[in-house]
Amino acid sequence: MLFQGTEDFPESRQLSAYIEDVGGYLNAWTWKEMTFYYNVLPAGKVERGPRLLGQMLRKPLFKEENVKVEMKNVVREIKQKYDDNQNYLVTLMEKIVYGGHPLGRAGLGTEKAAKKFKPADFKRFMKKHYRPDNFIFLAAGNFKIGEIKELFEKYFPERAAEGKTALKLPELSCPPAAKERVIYQETKLCHIGIGALICGANGEYQWPLTLFRAMIGQGMSSPLFQEVRDKRGLAYSVSAHCEFWSAAGDFFIYIGTDPARKDEAIKVSLDVIHQSKNSEELLSQAKDKLLGRLALIYDNPMNILEAAAAQLGKKGKIFSFEELERKIKSVNISQVNEAVEKYLAKDKLNILSITPKRK
């Protein structure tokens, strides 16, 4: 909605053209705990960035006709997401793993809520969340720090009220006991999720779990892919993912398979988890993967900006390349083993299958 018009740029085309006419671009994305607005500009046109962000975040118009169109787009996007069984599986797994905590809610919300949204709802949300004490300003590239600081102070003149602190998510209560669930849908494939609640971004085992994900399920050379797909032909697709938020995180394995091979695919995947946790060789390979990925991230100003935003939002500080490199290299196989035993033991894993309806 913030791209639809502001006081100085009443039409969306005017807003976009202000950046694009000098060769730049602008966009935004939303995570569960943060929304990130950014623009990329030539160094000689840097003032346009803070000025436009100041307009979008402080003086949006929320025209009723724009809200109606945007909400129709959101409803369409929600329907598309739930029509895709893999996306639907991920949404349900997050709800299961996080219980009733806000982290378990779908980012797009519900179709029912989207249909009811009015300009007043956006204004209330802005007043609650888009506050000086809840903003983080970041810049990367060829500029003078003092100049950027002055520009942000110029276009964001408000200061945080004394005694106010940034909003935080509630503490995570104990999630429901792990179990296996089956949902019957109109589908030809069987979509399987194996998931668990893990520590948050500041947890003791964040790096061991990050490396374990790379050990078992990052790429076609990983044990999960090799054992489940290449050697046994049990799945069309298999991969591992983990995400860390400030309050908690989730570890998730996805398997797309033939319904007749569901049980075997699950068994082999669980075996991979527990057979890989003591492998020094896999840990060494995982460190090389992560360090290589890290080098690519820190070689691009836009990637650095996104990484810094994530670090500040989740951890409360920005880490240098050297600091992250040390953290990755310092993880040993005992820490990986402890993390797997603590969070990924079989009795702590939720298993959800979306499978064809019974005939």
VMD Tcl script that draws the C-alpha trace (Angstrom):
set ca {
  {0.00 0.00 0.00}
  {2.85 2.42 0.69}
  {3.80 2.32 -3.01}
  {0.36 3.64 -4.03}
  {0.91 7.31 -3.23}
  {2.09 9.85 -0.65}
  {1.57 13.56 0.05}
  {4.40 14.65 -2.30}
  {3.85 11.80 -4.79}
  {0.05 11.29 -4.95}
  {0.16 8.68 -7.73}
  {2.09 5.41 -7.69}
  {3.66 6.25 -11.06}
  {5.09 9.51 -9.67}
  {6.52 7.70 -6.68}
  {8.25 5.04 -8.78}
  {9.47 7.53 -11.39}
  {11.24 9.62 -8.73}
  {13.72 6.74 -8.27}
  {13.57 5.04 -11.67}
  {14.10 8.22 -13.73}
  {17.70 8.44 -12.44}
  {18.41 4.74 -13.05}
  {17.50 3.45 -9.59}
  {14.91 0.98 -8.35}
  {12.82 0.45 -5.23}
  {11.06 -2.46 -3.59}
  {10.11 -4.01 -0.27}
  {9.70 -7.40 1.37}
  {8.11 -8.64 4.57}
  {9.33 -11.21 7.07}
  {7.46 -12.46 10.10}
  {9.19 -9.90 12.34}
  {10.15 -7.12 9.97}
  {9.25 -5.21 6.81}
  {12.19 -3.96 4.74}
  {11.81 -0.99 2.36}
  {14.75 -0.15 0.15}
  {15.90 1.74 -2.90}
  {19.11 1.60 -4.91}
  {20.46 4.81 -6.49}
  {23.52 6.31 -8.20}
  {25.78 7.91 -5.59}
  {25.11 11.42 -6.95}
  {21.35 11.03 -6.38}
  {21.48 9.65 -2.85}
  {19.09 12.24 -1.31}
  {16.18 10.81 -3.27}
  {16.36 7.61 -1.21}
  {15.75 9.02 2.30}
  {13.27 11.56 0.92}
  {11.11 8.91 -0.72}
  {11.30 6.58 2.29}
  {10.30 9.49 4.52}
  {7.23 10.05 2.35}
  {6.25 6.38 2.23}
  {6.74 5.65 5.91}
  {5.41 8.94 7.30}
  {2.92 10.37 4.80}
  {1.12 7.64 2.81}
  {-2.34 8.49 1.44}
  {-4.27 5.18 1.68}
  {-6.87 6.15 -0.91}
  {-9.96 3.99 -0.61}
  {-9.90 2.97 -4.29}
  {-6.26 1.85 -3.96}
  {-7.02 -0.16 -0.81}
  {-9.85 -2.00 -2.60}
  {-7.61 -2.94 -5.54}
  {-4.68 -3.96 -3.32}
  {-6.87 -6.14 -1.08}
  {-8.25 -7.92 -4.16}
  {-4.65 -8.67 -5.15}
  {-3.92 -9.99 -1.65}
  {-7.01 -12.24 -1.71}
  {-5.90 -13.59 -5.10}
  {-2.41 -14.24 -3.73}
  {-3.80 -16.06 -0.68}
  {-5.94 -18.30 -2.91}
  {-2.97 -19.08 -5.14}
  {-0.87 -19.98 -2.12}
  {-3.46 -22.39 -0.75}
  {-3.99 -23.94 -4.18}
  {-0.32 -24.96 -4.13}
  {-0.06 -27.97 -1.82}
  {3.62 -27.44 -1.06}
  {2.99 -23.84 0.08}
  {-0.08 -24.99 1.99}
  {2.03 -27.63 3.75}
  {4.61 -25.04 4.86}
  {1.85 -22.76 6.19}
  {0.29 -25.60 8.19}
  {3.66 -26.80 9.52}
  {4.48 -23.33 10.85}
  {1.12 -23.22 12.59}
  {1.77 -26.62 14.18}
  {5.38 -25.93 15.21}
  {4.75 -22.49 16.73}
  {1.38 -23.30 18.26}
  {-0.68 -20.17 18.93}
  {2.32 -17.81 18.79}
  {2.28 -15.00 16.14}
  {5.25 -16.69 14.41}
  {2.83 -19.44 13.38}
  {0.56 -17.06 11.47}
  {0.63 -16.89 7.67}
  {2.36 -13.74 6.45}
  {-0.43 -12.89 4.00}
  {-3.11 -13.28 6.65}
  {-6.52 -14.75 5.87}
  {-8.89 -14.16 2.99}
  {-11.62 -13.13 5.44}
  {-9.44 -10.46 7.07}
  {-8.15 -9.12 3.73}
  {-11.68 -8.60 2.42}
  {-12.54 -6.42 5.44}
  {-9.50 -4.11 5.37}
  {-10.24 -0.38 5.14}
  {-7.96 2.72 5.01}
  {-8.58 3.23 8.75}
  {-7.09 -0.22 9.48}
  {-3.85 0.70 7.71}
  {-3.67 4.01 9.56}
  {-4.08 2.26 12.93}
  {-1.38 -0.24 12.03}
  {0.99 2.53 10.93}
  {0.44 4.44 14.17}
  {1.21 1.37 16.25}
  {4.22 0.00 14.37}
  {5.74 2.71 12.14}
  {7.19 4.73 15.01}
  {10.61 6.38 15.42}
  {11.64 3.87 18.10}
  {10.69 0.99 15.81}
  {12.67 2.10 12.72}
  {16.13 0.88 11.73}
  {17.94 2.95 9.07}
  {20.66 1.32 6.99}
  {22.83 2.39 4.06}
  {25.53 0.61 2.06}
  {27.70 1.86 -0.81}
  {29.75 4.88 -1.85}
  {28.74 7.75 0.47}
  {29.81 9.82 3.45}
  {28.34 8.63 6.75}
  {27.69 12.17 7.98}
  {25.79 13.04 4.81}
  {23.49 10.01 5.07}
  {22.86 10.67 8.76}
  {21.83 14.26 8.03}
  {19.46 13.14 5.28}
  {17.67 10.62 7.49}
  {17.38 13.23 10.25}
  {15.94 15.69 7.69}
  {13.28 13.36 6.32}
  {12.53 11.56 9.60}
  {12.49 14.50 12.05}
  {10.42 12.78 14.75}
  {12.27 11.30 17.72}
  {11.28 8.38 19.90}
  {9.15 9.34 22.90}
  {11.06 9.03 26.16}
  {10.51 5.69 27.86}
  {9.16 3.99 24.72}
  {10.93 0.90 23.46}
  {10.62 -0.99 20.19}
  {7.78 -3.50 19.99}
  {8.65 -7.12 20.70}
  {6.88 -10.41 20.11}
  {5.50 -12.27 23.14}
  {7.44 -15.13 24.69}
  {6.86 -18.52 23.10}
  {4.92 -20.93 25.32}
  {5.53 -24.67 25.17}
  {4.28 -25.97 21.77}
  {1.90 -28.94 21.48}
  {3.41 -32.42 21.69}
  {4.88 -33.58 18.39}
  {2.85 -36.10 16.42}
  {2.07 -37.34 12.91}
  {-0.86 -35.84 11.02}
  {-2.43 -36.60 7.62}
  {-4.59 -34.29 5.51}
  {-6.46 -35.64 2.47}
  {-6.65 -33.31 -0.53}
  {-7.19 -33.30 -4.28}
  {-3.59 -34.04 -5.21}
  {-1.58 -36.63 -7.13}
  {1.63 -36.25 -5.13}
  {2.11 -36.78 -1.44}
  {3.61 -33.68 0.19}
  {5.41 -34.38 3.48}
  {6.77 -31.99 6.08}
  {9.00 -33.02 8.97}
  {9.40 -30.08 11.33}
  {10.50 -29.05 14.80}
  {10.65 -25.97 17.00}
  {14.26 -24.89 17.53}
  {16.10 -22.04 19.28}
  {15.91 -18.42 18.18}
  {18.55 -16.27 16.49}
  {20.39 -15.68 19.77}
  {20.16 -19.29 20.93}
  {23.19 -21.34 21.92}
  {22.67 -23.80 19.06}
  {21.87 -21.40 16.22}
  {25.14 -22.02 14.37}
  {25.29 -25.80 14.99}
  {21.73 -26.12 13.62}
  {22.52 -23.85 10.65}
  {25.48 -26.04 9.82}
  {23.48 -29.24 10.33}
  {20.93 -28.04 7.80}
  {23.81 -27.55 5.32}
  {25.22 -30.97 6.32}
  {22.08 -32.92 5.40}
  {19.98 -30.95 2.94}
  {21.70 -28.17 1.03}
  {21.93 -29.01 -2.66}
  {21.87 -32.12 -4.81}
  {25.09 -33.48 -3.29}
  {23.56 -33.55 0.21}
  {22.78 -36.83 2.04}
  {19.04 -36.18 1.95}
  {19.00 -35.72 -1.81}
  {21.40 -38.59 -2.43}
  {19.72 -41.12 -0.12}
  {16.07 -40.25 -0.66}
  {16.04 -39.33 -4.34}
  {19.16 -40.48 -6.20}
  {19.82 -43.88 -4.59}
  {16.28 -45.00 -3.76}
  {14.08 -42.90 -6.05}
  {11.73 -42.19 -3.16}
  {11.00 -38.55 -3.93}
  {10.68 -36.06 -6.75}
  {11.91 -33.33 -4.44}
  {13.56 -33.30 -1.01}
  {15.30 -30.50 0.91}
  {15.98 -29.14 4.40}
  {15.43 -25.60 5.67}
  {15.83 -23.75 8.94}
  {14.84 -20.27 10.01}
  {15.69 -18.31 13.14}
  {13.55 -15.51 14.57}
  {14.12 -13.51 17.74}
  {11.84 -15.67 19.90}
  {12.37 -19.11 18.31}
  {13.04 -20.89 15.04}
  {11.97 -23.88 12.96}
  {13.73 -26.76 11.22}
  {11.85 -28.22 8.28}
  {12.34 -31.04 5.77}
  {10.14 -31.15 2.68}
  {9.53 -34.34 0.66}
  {7.44 -34.62 -2.50}
  {6.80 -38.29 -3.23}
  {4.48 -40.96 -4.59}
  {1.76 -41.71 -2.00}
  {2.67 -45.41 -2.07}
  {6.23 -44.61 -0.92}
  {5.35 -42.09 1.79}
  {6.30 -44.21 4.81}
  {9.62 -45.32 3.32}
  {10.53 -41.73 2.34}
  {9.84 -40.56 5.90}
  {11.88 -43.41 7.43}
  {14.92 -42.81 5.21}
  {14.79 -39.04 5.89}
  {14.71 -39.62 9.65}
  {17.61 -42.04 9.31}
  {19.63 -39.38 7.46}
  {19.08 -36.92 10.32}
  {20.36 -39.29 12.95}
  {23.15 -40.89 10.92}
  {24.65 -37.56 9.88}
  {24.95 -35.82 13.25}
  {28.38 -37.35 14.04}
  {30.03 -36.87 10.64}
  {33.15 -34.70 10.78}
  {33.37 -34.91 6.98}
  {29.86 -33.53 6.48}
  {30.53 -30.75 9.00}
  {33.70 -29.73 7.18}
  {31.83 -29.66 3.86}
  {29.00 -27.63 5.42}
  {31.46 -25.04 6.74}
  {32.94 -24.64 3.25}
  {29.43 -24.15 1.81}
  {28.45 -21.53 4.37}
  {31.74 -19.65 4.15}
  {31.47 -19.58 0.35}
  {27.89 -18.28 0.55}
  {28.96 -15.69 3.11}
  {31.73 -14.42 0.81}
  {29.21 -13.96 -2.01}
  {26.82 -12.04 0.27}
  {29.52 -9.66 1.51}
  {30.68 -8.96 -2.04}
  {27.49 -7.03 -2.90}
  {26.25 -3.82 -1.19}
  {22.56 -4.77 -1.55}
  {23.18 -8.20 -0.02}
  {25.14 -6.57 2.81}
  {22.21 -4.23 3.46}
  {19.71 -7.11 3.64}
  {22.01 -9.16 5.87}
  {22.54 -6.19 8.20}
  {18.78 -5.61 8.43}
  {18.21 -9.26 9.34}
  {20.98 -9.22 11.95}
  {19.72 -6.03 13.60}
  {16.13 -7.22 13.57}
  {16.84 -10.67 14.97}
  {20.04 -10.25 16.99}
  {20.15 -6.54 17.80}
  {23.60 -5.94 16.23}
  {25.49 -6.11 12.93}
  {28.25 -8.67 12.51}
  {31.29 -8.24 10.30}
  {32.34 -10.90 7.79}
  {35.23 -11.83 10.09}
  {32.95 -12.28 13.11}
  {30.58 -14.58 11.21}
  {33.51 -16.50 9.76}
  {34.83 -17.15 13.28}
  {31.42 -18.32 14.50}
  {31.07 -20.80 11.65}
  {34.61 -22.15 11.97}
  {34.30 -22.56 15.76}
  {31.42 -25.07 15.64}
  {32.49 -28.63 16.46}
  {30.76 -31.97 15.90}
  {29.88 -32.34 19.60}
  {27.84 -29.12 19.43}
  {26.06 -30.38 16.31}
  {25.27 -33.67 18.06}
  {23.93 -31.86 21.12}
  {21.75 -29.59 18.97}
  {20.27 -32.53 17.05}
  {19.56 -34.46 20.26}
  {17.98 -31.41 21.89}
  {15.74 -30.29 19.02}
  {15.55 -32.99 16.34}
  {15.12 -36.22 18.31}
  {12.36 -38.38 16.78}
  {9.94 -37.68 19.62}
  {10.24 -33.92 18.96}
  {9.53 -34.03 15.23}
  {6.11 -33.19 13.80}
  {5.23 -35.04 10.60}
  {2.50 -33.72 8.34}
  {1.41 -35.31 5.06}
  {-0.92 -33.89 2.43}
  {-1.97 -36.96 0.49}
  {-4.60 -37.89 -2.14}
  {-8.16 -38.44 -0.95}
  {-9.09 -42.03 -0.25}
  {-11.26 -43.63 -2.90}
}
mol new
graphics top color blue
foreach p $ca { graphics top sphere $p radius 0.5 }
foreach p [lrange $ca 0 end-1] q [lrange $ca 1 end] { graphics top cylinder $p $q radius 0.2 }
display resetview
